[in-house]
Structure formats: C-alpha cells, structure tokens
Amino acid sequence: MTVASDLLREWMPHQRWFGGKGREWADVAESGFFLERESPVLSVHRVQVGYVDGGQETYLIPVSWHDHPTDELQHAFIGAVTFEGRELYGYDAMRDRDATVPWLQHLVAASTVGPMHFHPAGVAYIPEGLPGDIVSGEQSNTSLIYGDQAILKLFRRLEPGLNPDVEVHDALRRAENEHIAPLLGYVEIDDPDGERPPATAAMLQRFVANASDGWRLATASVRDLYAEGDLHADEVGGDFAADSERLGAATASVHKDMAAVLPTEPADEGWFRRLAEQMNARLDEAIQVVPQLTEHADGIRAVYAAVAGIREPVVRQRVHGDLHLGQVLRTATGWILLDFEGEPARSLESRRELDSPLRDVAGMLRSFDYAARHMLVEQPDDPQRAYRAQEWAERNRTAYCSGYSAASGLDPCGDSPLLRAFEADKAVYECVYEARNRPHWLMIPLNSLSRISSGD
C-alpha cells in the first residue's frame, strides 16, 4: 500500500500524536502491509520521517479502506487513492469501529501477520469480537476501549526494543501487584531491515471500570476549598488528604514489587555526578526557551551541586518515570497506577535505565502543586487564594509522603537533596512545556522554582 505515502505525509503533521511539529522534513519513507483483507480492508503503515536537523522518527498508522465515502467517518478521513484500478477511501482505522475488531482477534489467535506478531499474556481473558471506542484527549499514543473489559494502547512512535509499559506491567502482573491494570497481551513489529530488535506496536490491558481520574479528584477538592472562604483544607468536605495518603502507599507498593522482580543496583559516586551534569545541561537548554529561568539559575544549580556530593547509599531500580495525578485512577478498592512507559520525549533506552524511586515521588509532589495552583492562573494577584493553594499543596504532599513511609518504612520526603533536585528538574521541564504550549500557566513552575531554589 505504498500508494498511501503521499496521503499520510500530508495528514500526519496535523495529528495530535505527531511529535515533529515545527521541524522541517528532509525525507520520508513509507512501507505497509495488510492486517485484514475483509471489509473494511485494514492496512498498517510505518512512516519514517527524516528531519533537516538530522533527527529521525518512525510512526505507526493503521488505515481502513472503503470503496465509497462514509459520512460517519468523515472526521477520520485521510484521503482517496486509486488502487488496482478502483477508487479507495482511507480513514484513520483507530476511529473506524469496524476496523478495530481484528486487533483482539489476532491477539487471541497469537497471530503473525507480515512483520507483526501478536503475543497474548498467559491465560487472561481477551474479549474477542468487540469493537473498540477511541479515547479522546491523548497526546502521544492512541487508545481503544473494548466494552468495559479491555483497553488497547497503540504506540504511535516506534522504537526498537520492548516498551517499558509492557515490560513493567508484565513483571508486576507476575508479582500480582494490586495497584496496576494487568497486562493481557502486546503486539510487536519487526525492524524492516532486520538489523534491530522488534518495536512494540501496541499493548492490551484490563480496563479499569468505574474509576475516577486522580487529577479530576484533586482539582475538585481544590475548587471545594476555594469555595469555602473561611475554612482550612482539613475542614472542607472535599478534603483529599486521605486519598493522597493511600496513593503514597500504593506508590510504595509498586516500587517495592518493581525492585523485587526487575533489576536493581547501588548508585555510585559517578551516577550522582552524571545526574547533576544532566540536570545542569537540561537547565542550560531550558534557559534558551524560557529566559525567566535565568534569575533562578544560580539557586537551581546549587540544588544540583548538592546531588553531586551525595554519599549516603541509594539503590537504583526501575521506576514509573512520569508519575503524576493524571497517571492514576481511584477505584472502590484503591489506587491504580497507569502508563509505565516514562516520558515519551525521552529515548526508550533512557526510559529503561535504573533510577531512584524519588524521581516518581518528585513527579507526584509537583502534580499536587499543579492541582493546587492551576486556578490561580485566573486570579494571580489574589493573596487569599495563593495562601489556600499553598495550604492544600502542603497538606496533600505531607499525606502522600506519610502513606509512602507507612507502607515502605522509608521517609521519601525528609531533607533529601536528591528529592529537591528531582523536583527542580521536573519544574524546569514544566517551564519549557508551558512556554511552548500554555504560556499563561508558566507562573506555576516558575513560582515553584523560586521556592525550591531559595530553600523554602
């Protein structure tokens, strides 16, 4: 289906999951194969984009083909081509419900179709025959929900090797950890040249039904607090601290099992030194994008310098890598942690490196700050709201750390220079993100860096 190359080249840059926006293309190569030849015909395409700056990315694009225009799929229309003497109309197959059925059928059958291999996980039930409904709002990947039983995540950007999301979920499934959605299967696709390991194309997990998103719950609590002008955070009906404490315990449980079933090793002086160097390098790059960081730079570098001098024992292990309130779900029985693939912008190799669990703790603490302060964007000069936001953030940060400590026997939030540095590093990353995507939110990480760098 190389006839689709020009269509995909025009369509891709407008998709939310495409990470090369704003970069000039140097070349593009496309290859495809048929995953399903019944109606609708389903083809899968790999599009490799080379950029003028020397970078290169490969994207996975399933396309469904119809022999006539389909009005209900107009929102997913890619374009029309002439193939083998007839006109075909191509649509984003992840938005075509009829074209979503084969993914689970092939997983049940453990199929190999062309370069694509389907691997069911153990004896877990896979709901064969159901169509999938797309999850809106995702940025890096595309997910389908099959009834209330399973969720398939398609990894849009392909990289050689097993995706950490599959690797960690499979390990935690074997450990029977109660704070994850068990892995049901995954899909790999061979390297076209056969020189590198297969890339992970998709994964299937049990769907967590009747669950509430952590970010929505936390921000609802903040709104309740703002609505009660004369009450403290612990007096408001929507107090979130008990949930934060349970979330801390759930995080500790996941970290403990990850350390038990995946590799660990002690951190040496060289690792601390390299970590500080990497953080300083990211700060240098961020200042080019966010000049306002300059006034905090000396204080931030002092925080990083303290990391280079750490001598107490630290055990490195696999971690979540991108933990925040949007990556957790609350169910009737507890918290579920999602998306163990790490920060999608980083290479797969770097996301699989051993790290300190404090990176995840820092990510969640930053998320509490965001939840508390996101409404200050509308009224930045309201000292009463600012005070209440700080009170809510401190209460829930403390509760989270207490829950983690009670479950693990380790206090993650003591006077740790490593935790402080991870928080600063995350806030620097947030500054770049906000400057590029939501400039009016930039005040949130900048204010946090002011506190972190001044030692408050």
C-alpha positions as semicolon CSV with decimal commas, in nm:
position;residue;x (nm);y (nm);z (nm)
1;M;0,000;0,000;0,000
2;T;0,286;0,241;-0,075
3;V;0,028;0,430;-0,279
4;A;-0,078;0,581;0,057
5;S;0,258;0,752;0,114
6;D;0,162;1,097;-0,014
7;L;-0,169;1,094;0,173
8;L;-0,005;1,007;0,505
9;R;0,267;1,267;0,454
10;E;0,002;1,539;0,426
11;W;-0,216;1,403;0,708
12;M;0,040;1,319;0,977
13;P;0,159;1,669;1,076
14;H;-0,194;1,766;1,177
15;Q;-0,237;1,478;1,424
16;R;-0,203;1,538;1,795
17;W;0,034;1,244;1,843
18;F;0,281;1,364;1,579
19;G;0,589;1,485;1,768
20;G;0,771;1,659;1,483
21;K;0,553;1,969;1,460
22;G;0,756;2,272;1,356
23;R;1,052;2,064;1,232
24;E;1,144;2,074;0,863
25;W;1,126;1,740;0,684
26;A;1,426;1,624;0,480
27;D;1,284;1,294;0,354
28;V;1,013;1,040;0,419
29;A;0,987;0,665;0,359
30;E;0,674;0,453;0,396
31;S;0,602;0,081;0,396
32;G;0,278;-0,102;0,464
33;F;0,107;-0,440;0,480
34;F;-0,248;-0,571;0,506
35;L;-0,358;-0,676;0,855
36;E;-0,710;-0,758;0,737
37;R;-0,843;-0,806;0,383
38;E;-1,211;-0,837;0,474
39;S;-1,446;-0,537;0,483
40;P;-1,320;-0,295;0,584
41;V;-0,974;-0,360;0,448
42;L;-0,716;-0,274;0,715
43;S;-0,356;-0,184;0,635
44;V;-0,078;-0,086;0,873
45;H;0,188;0,164;0,768
46;R;0,526;0,263;0,902
47;V;0,622;0,615;0,807
48;Q;0,985;0,711;0,868
49;V;1,046;1,085;0,875
50;G;1,394;1,232;0,845
51;Y;1,438;1,591;0,958
52;V;1,670;1,864;0,831
53;D;1,820;1,886;1,181
54;G;1,938;1,526;1,149
55;G;1,672;1,362;1,365
56;Q;1,457;1,071;1,256
57;E;1,126;0,925;1,379
58;T;0,908;0,631;1,274
59;Y;0,531;0,639;1,318
60;L;0,271;0,361;1,306
61;I;-0,051;0,437;1,119
62;P;-0,336;0,185;1,070
63;V;-0,566;0,280;0,781
64;S;-0,910;0,138;0,696
65;W;-1,016;0,140;0,331
66;H;-1,370;0,170;0,198
67;D;-1,488;0,157;-0,163
68;H;-1,714;0,456;-0,112
69;P;-1,713;0,769;0,107
70;T;-1,851;0,704;0,456
71;D;-2,027;1,001;0,614
72;E;-1,998;0,879;0,973
73;L;-1,620;0,858;0,931
74;Q;-1,574;1,200;0,775
75;H;-1,390;1,317;1,089
76;A;-1,134;1,038;1,033
77;F;-1,087;1,087;0,657
78;I;-0,728;1,069;0,535
79;G;-0,775;1,076;0,160
80;A;-0,863;0,881;-0,157
81;V;-0,635;0,675;-0,381
82;T;-0,663;0,464;-0,693
83;F;-0,550;0,110;-0,618
84;E;-0,565;-0,183;-0,860
85;G;-0,798;0,013;-1,086
86;R;-1,054;0,123;-0,827
87;E;-1,106;0,422;-0,603
88;L;-1,048;0,361;-0,232
89;Y;-1,119;0,595;0,057
90;G;-0,879;0,583;0,351
91;Y;-0,969;0,657;0,714
92;D;-0,787;0,662;1,045
93;A;-0,854;0,300;1,142
94;M;-0,841;0,375;1,515
95;R;-1,159;0,584;1,466
96;D;-1,333;0,325;1,249
97;R;-1,508;0,088;1,494
98;D;-1,544;-0,191;1,238
99;A;-1,168;-0,181;1,178
100;T;-1,082;-0,214;1,549
101;V;-1,212;-0,572;1,588
102;P;-0,914;-0,755;1,426
103;W;-0,662;-0,640;1,687
104;L;-0,815;-0,856;1,960
105;Q;-0,893;-1,142;1,723
106;H;-0,526;-1,165;1,629
107;L;-0,420;-1,147;1,994
108;V;-0,648;-1,438;2,085
109;A;-0,502;-1,636;1,794
110;A;-0,142;-1,533;1,873
111;S;-0,114;-1,447;1,503
112;T;0,180;-1,342;1,294
113;V;0,072;-1,120;1,005
114;G;0,353;-0,994;0,786
115;P;0,608;-0,829;1,016
116;M;0,358;-0,804;1,306
117;H;0,349;-1,055;1,593
118;F;0,065;-1,084;1,847
119;H;0,151;-1,209;2,199
120;P;-0,133;-1,289;2,443
121;A;-0,023;-1,273;2,809
122;G;-0,078;-1,603;2,985
123;V;-0,433;-1,731;3,025
124;A;-0,601;-1,393;3,082
125;Y;-0,937;-1,345;2,909
126;I;-0,936;-1,129;2,595
127;P;-1,282;-1,009;2,480
128;E;-1,265;-1,124;2,118
129;G;-1,524;-0,982;1,878
130;L;-1,589;-0,646;2,043
131;P;-1,527;-0,318;1,859
132;G;-1,314;-0,052;2,029
133;D;-1,406;0,309;2,109
134;I;-1,132;0,568;2,087
135;V;-1,015;0,755;2,398
136;S;-1,014;1,128;2,333
137;G;-0,755;1,370;2,465
138;E;-0,442;1,154;2,435
139;Q;-0,126;1,321;2,308
140;S;0,147;1,066;2,234
141;N;-0,045;0,744;2,168
142;T;-0,393;0,628;2,069
143;S;-0,609;0,401;2,287
144;L;-0,925;0,199;2,228
145;I;-1,167;0,078;2,497
146;Y;-1,336;-0,256;2,430
147;G;-1,663;-0,256;2,624
148;D;-1,576;-0,239;2,993
149;Q;-1,320;-0,518;2,971
150;A;-1,000;-0,416;2,794
151;I;-0,805;-0,117;2,666
152;L;-0,561;-0,128;2,374
153;K;-0,286;0,132;2,350
154;L;-0,128;0,184;2,008
155;F;0,224;0,327;2,034
156;R;0,233;0,579;1,754
157;R;0,611;0,637;1,762
158;L;0,808;0,317;1,709
159;E;1,144;0,247;1,871
160;P;1,343;-0,077;1,866
161;G;1,302;-0,289;2,180
162;L;1,033;-0,377;2,429
163;N;0,840;-0,074;2,552
164;P;0,879;-0,021;2,930
165;D;0,500;-0,008;2,965
166;V;0,478;-0,372;2,852
167;E;0,789;-0,485;3,037
168;V;0,693;-0,335;3,374
169;H;0,326;-0,432;3,357
170;D;0,422;-0,791;3,271
171;A;0,662;-0,803;3,568
172;L;0,408;-0,652;3,808
173;R;0,138;-0,889;3,680
174;R;0,360;-1,181;3,775
175;A;0,413;-1,020;4,116
176;E;0,031;-0,993;4,149
177;N;0,055;-0,627;4,244
178;E;-0,295;-0,494;4,315
179;H;-0,219;-0,139;4,204
180;I;-0,192;-0,199;3,829
181;A;-0,427;-0,296;3,547
182;P;-0,297;-0,641;3,441
183;L;-0,139;-0,691;3,101
184;L;-0,349;-0,904;2,862
185;G;-0,113;-0,904;2,565
186;Y;0,107;-0,698;2,336
187;V;0,199;-0,660;1,969
188;E;0,546;-0,631;1,814
189;I;0,657;-0,534;1,464
190;D;0,985;-0,644;1,309
191;D;1,251;-0,398;1,204
192;P;1,220;-0,353;0,825
193;D;1,593;-0,411;0,777
194;G;1,619;-0,690;1,035
195;E;1,912;-0,513;1,199
196;R;1,743;-0,403;1,521
197;P;1,505;-0,567;1,772
198;P;1,131;-0,560;1,705
199;A;0,945;-0,248;1,822
200;T;0,640;-0,260;2,048
201;A;0,338;-0,160;1,840
202;A;0,056;-0,197;2,095
203;M;-0,042;-0,339;2,434
204;L;-0,371;-0,465;2,578
205;Q;-0,464;-0,429;2,946
206;R;-0,766;-0,500;3,158
207;F;-0,990;-0,192;3,157
208;V;-1,044;-0,031;3,497
209;A;-1,418;0,034;3,506
210;N;-1,594;0,274;3,744
211;A;-1,270;0,454;3,826
212;S;-1,202;0,824;3,886
213;D;-0,908;1,014;3,743
214;G;-0,666;1,141;4,011
215;W;-0,629;1,485;3,856
216;R;-1,005;1,539;3,840
217;L;-1,050;1,432;4,201
218;A;-0,767;1,653;4,326
219;T;-0,877;1,962;4,138
220;A;-1,236;1,913;4,254
221;S;-1,101;1,918;4,610
222;V;-0,919;2,244;4,538
223;R;-1,236;2,400;4,396
224;D;-1,423;2,299;4,713
225;L;-1,156;2,469;4,923
226;Y;-1,169;2,791;4,720
227;A;-1,547;2,796;4,757
228;E;-1,522;2,791;5,138
229;G;-1,354;3,120;5,221
230;D;-1,339;3,068;5,598
231;L;-1,238;2,701;5,618
232;H;-0,895;2,535;5,617
233;A;-0,803;2,243;5,388
234;D;-0,868;1,985;5,659
235;E;-1,216;2,126;5,730
236;V;-1,360;2,114;5,377
237;G;-1,590;1,830;5,278
238;G;-1,382;1,756;4,968
239;D;-1,055;1,713;5,161
240;F;-0,821;1,498;4,952
241;A;-0,557;1,413;5,213
242;A;-0,683;1,061;5,291
243;D;-0,673;0,977;4,921
244;S;-0,324;1,127;4,895
245;E;-0,206;0,909;5,183
246;R;-0,346;0,595;5,020
247;L;-0,185;0,699;4,691
248;G;0,151;0,725;4,867
249;A;0,107;0,371;5,000
250;A;0,013;0,244;4,652
251;T;0,325;0,407;4,502
252;A;0,543;0,243;4,766
253;S;0,384;-0,097;4,694
254;V;0,457;-0,065;4,322
255;H;0,816;0,047;4,387
256;K;0,872;-0,245;4,623
257;D;0,749;-0,502;4,370
258;M;0,943;-0,341;4,085
259;A;1,260;-0,375;4,292
260;A;1,175;-0,738;4,366
261;V;1,112;-0,855;4,009
262;L;1,327;-0,619;3,798
263;P;1,699;-0,533;3,819
264;T;1,848;-0,311;4,092
265;E;2,197;-0,187;4,169
266;P;2,357;0,053;4,419
267;A;2,423;0,407;4,298
268;D;2,790;0,505;4,291
269;E;2,955;0,847;4,301
270;G;2,973;0,854;3,922
271;W;2,597;0,819;3,890
272;F;2,530;1,115;4,121
273;R;2,782;1,323;3,930
274;R;2,633;1,233;3,591
275;L;2,285;1,303;3,722
276;A;2,385;1,654;3,829
277;E;2,554;1,713;3,492
278;Q;2,240;1,603;3,304
279;M;2,021;1,829;3,515
280;N;2,251;2,126;3,454
281;A;2,250;2,055;3,080
282;R;1,870;2,050;3,075
283;L;1,865;2,379;3,263
284;D;2,102;2,535;3,006
285;E;1,874;2,423;2,724
286;A;1,562;2,541;2,907
287;I;1,701;2,890;2,962
288;Q;1,722;2,931;2,584
289;V;1,346;2,872;2,567
290;V;1,244;3,038;2,897
291;P;1,474;3,336;2,972
292;Q;1,286;3,396;3,301
293;L;1,471;3,094;3,439
294;T;1,791;3,296;3,448
295;E;1,702;3,470;3,774
296;H;1,663;3,130;3,945
297;A;1,957;2,959;3,776
298;D;2,219;3,005;4,049
299;G;1,988;2,867;4,316
300;I;1,887;2,573;4,097
301;R;2,250;2,490;4,021
302;A;2,324;2,491;4,394
303;V;2,047;2,232;4,439
304;Y;2,204;2,020;4,165
305;A;2,552;2,060;4,312
306;A;2,428;1,903;4,637
307;V;2,336;1,591;4,437
308;A;2,690;1,553;4,303
309;G;2,813;1,540;4,664
310;I;2,573;1,272;4,792
311;R;2,749;0,987;4,970
312;E;2,468;0,801;5,150
313;P;2,363;0,466;4,998
314;V;2,094;0,480;4,730
315;V;1,960;0,178;4,542
316;R;1,871;0,236;4,179
317;Q;1,581;0,044;4,028
318;R;1,316;0,063;3,757
319;V;1,065;0,340;3,820
320;H;0,748;0,476;3,661
321;G;0,934;0,773;3,513
322;D;0,641;1,010;3,454
323;L;0,421;0,981;3,762
324;H;0,156;1,245;3,824
325;L;-0,212;1,271;3,916
326;G;-0,319;1,217;3,557
327;Q;-0,150;0,875;3,560
328;V;-0,352;0,728;3,848
329;L;-0,709;0,605;3,891
330;R;-0,906;0,565;4,213
331;T;-1,135;0,264;4,228
332;A;-1,365;0,138;4,502
333;T;-1,076;-0,070;4,639
334;G;-0,777;0,162;4,598
335;W;-0,544;0,335;4,355
336;I;-0,423;0,205;4,017
337;L;-0,103;0,336;3,855
338;L;-0,102;0,364;3,474
339;D;0,138;0,423;3,184
340;F;0,480;0,293;3,282
341;E;0,639;0,396;2,952
342;G;0,809;0,704;3,106
343;E;0,836;1,043;2,939
344;P;0,760;0,978;2,569
345;A;1,002;1,254;2,460
346;R;1,298;1,058;2,601
347;S;1,457;0,767;2,415
348;L;1,339;0,419;2,501
349;E;1,689;0,330;2,618
350;S;1,699;0,617;2,867
351;R;1,349;0,533;2,993
352;R;1,463;0,181;3,081
353;E;1,761;0,298;3,286
354;L;1,771;0,232;3,660
355;D;1,683;0,537;3,867
356;S;1,584;0,644;4,216
357;P;1,220;0,598;4,323
358;L;1,244;0,959;4,441
359;R;1,201;1,066;4,079
360;D;0,845;0,931;4,090
361;V;0,783;1,086;4,433
362;A;0,902;1,423;4,300
363;G;0,671;1,393;3,999
364;M;0,370;1,338;4,223
365;L;0,468;1,624;4,456
366;R;0,493;1,854;4,155
367;S;0,147;1,733;4,048
368;F;0,000;1,831;4,387
369;D;0,144;2,180;4,336
370;Y;-0,016;2,198;3,991
371;A;-0,354;2,084;4,118
372;A;-0,342;2,343;4,395
373;R;-0,233;2,635;4,180
374;H;-0,393;2,580;3,839
375;M;-0,688;2,803;3,931
376;L;-0,453;3,083;4,038
377;V;-0,383;3,136;3,670
378;E;-0,722;3,308;3,650
379;Q;-0,654;3,529;3,956
380;P;-0,276;3,552;4,000
381;D;-0,294;3,852;4,234
382;D;-0,534;3,702;4,488
383;P;-0,327;3,653;4,808
384;Q;-0,608;3,465;4,983
385;R;-0,627;3,205;4,707
386;A;-0,248;3,181;4,694
387;Y;-0,236;3,109;5,068
388;R;-0,508;2,846;5,042
389;A;-0,338;2,684;4,743
390;Q;-0,015;2,655;4,940
391;E;-0,203;2,509;5,237
392;W;-0,375;2,247;5,018
393;A;-0,049;2,152;4,845
394;E;0,145;2,116;5,170
395;R;-0,131;1,910;5,333
396;N;-0,152;1,665;5,044
397;R;0,222;1,643;4,984
398;T;0,266;1,556;5,352
399;A;-0,016;1,299;5,341
400;Y;0,133;1,135;5,030
401;C;0,474;1,108;5,193
402;S;0,319;0,971;5,513
403;G;0,139;0,698;5,317
404;Y;0,457;0,609;5,131
405;S;0,656;0,597;5,455
406;A;0,399;0,382;5,638
407;A;0,394;0,128;5,354
408;S;0,768;0,114;5,291
409;G;0,936;0,209;5,618
410;L;1,125;0,480;5,428
411;D;1,057;0,853;5,453
412;P;1,081;0,977;5,093
413;C;1,028;1,341;5,183
414;G;1,286;1,403;5,451
415;D;1,556;1,660;5,392
416;S;1,678;1,483;5,078
417;P;1,893;1,681;4,831
418;L;1,807;1,419;4,569
419;L;1,431;1,474;4,604
420;R;1,480;1,851;4,594
421;A;1,685;1,818;4,275
422;F;1,430;1,591;4,109
423;E;1,157;1,845;4,189
424;A;1,365;2,127;4,043
425;D;1,447;1,924;3,732
426;K;1,079;1,845;3,679
427;A;0,980;2,209;3,726
428;V;1,243;2,315;3,468
429;Y;1,088;2,067;3,223
430;E;0,744;2,210;3,304
431;C;0,865;2,563;3,229
432;V;0,966;2,460;2,879
433;Y;0,638;2,277;2,822
434;E;0,426;2,568;2,943
435;A;0,624;2,826;2,746
436;R;0,558;2,628;2,428
437;N;0,201;2,519;2,493
438;R;0,032;2,722;2,770
439;P;0,229;3,042;2,835
440;H;-0,033;3,165;3,084
441;W;0,047;2,862;3,305
442;L;0,422;2,937;3,316
443;M;0,380;3,112;3,651
444;I;0,311;2,776;3,821
445;P;0,652;2,609;3,770
446;L;0,837;2,943;3,792
447;N;0,688;3,015;4,134
448;S;0,777;2,664;4,247
449;L;1,135;2,706;4,129
450;S;1,156;3,030;4,322
451;R;1,070;2,838;4,640
452;I;1,293;2,540;4,561
453;S;1,597;2,745;4,465
454;S;1,568;2,972;4,769
455;G;1,549;2,678;5,008
456;D;1,189;2,737;5,126
